[in-house]
Amino acid sequence: MNLLLITFALRNKNTDYESFFVELRGNSVNWWHFIAQSAVVSTYLDADTFAKKLTQHIETTDSLLVVRPSVFCYLLTSDATSGRPE
């Protein structure tokens, strides 16, 4: 199981990016999206494979970064953790 951090800039206001989010959620065992243009997912895919699946749903003017962090430091407000899966 891999924990991945995904950040993205979906810039084309005329593009429907729903398929991007369907792909993101569909390849995740669990996912968390609280910070704008970012998601944390647990998945059986590695970062490269996950990124290749997502790039099929974005345009050349968009940006995408998929990484597997090795060190975790965070500060979350209480509203960021409310409603999170147990």
N, C-alpha and C positions, 0 to 999 in steps of 0.2 A: 504494500500500500504506500502511495506517495502523497505527501501534502504539498500542494503547489500554490504559489501566489501568482495571480494573473492580473495584469493591469492593461488597460486598453483605452484608446482614444478613437471613438467612432465618430468621424467628423462630417459625414455627408448627411445633411438634414433631410434629403430626399430619399434616402435608403431605408428600407424596413429591415432592421437588424434582429428581428425576432428569431430568425434561424440561428444566429450567433448564440443567443441565450439558450435556445433549445439544445444546441450542440454542447454548450458549456454544462448545463444541468444534466443532460442525458449521459454524459461521460463521467459524471461525478457520483461517488457513493454518497457523499455529503457535500454541501456547499454553503458558503456564507458570503453575503454581499451586503455590506453596510456602508463602506467607504466608497464614495462615488468613483466610478470607472475602475474598480478593483474587486476581486473576488478571491477567496481562499477555498480550495477544493481538496477533498481526499478522493483519490482515484487509483485504479490499477495501472493506468497509463503513465509512461514517463513524460517529462516536460516536452521533449521534442515531438513525440507523437501527439500529445494533447494540442500543442501549438499548431501542428499541421492540420488537425481537424478543424480548429477555429479559423485558420487563415482562408479556408474555403468560403467563409461567410463574411469576409470583410473586403474592403477595396484598397487599392494601392495608396490612397491618401490617408488611410487609417494607420494606427500604430498598435502593436501588440507585444507584450513582454510576458513570458511564462518562465518562472524559475522555481526551483526546489530549494527553499531556504534551509540553511543548516543551523542557524542560530535564531532564536525567537525572543524578541523584546517587544512589549506592547503596553499601551495604556489605553484602556477602553472606558468609556463612560457607561453608566448602568443601562442606558437605553440601547447601547450596542449589543449587550448580551441578553436582553430580555427577548424571549421568544426563540432563543437558540435551541436546537435539538439537544436532547439529553444523551 
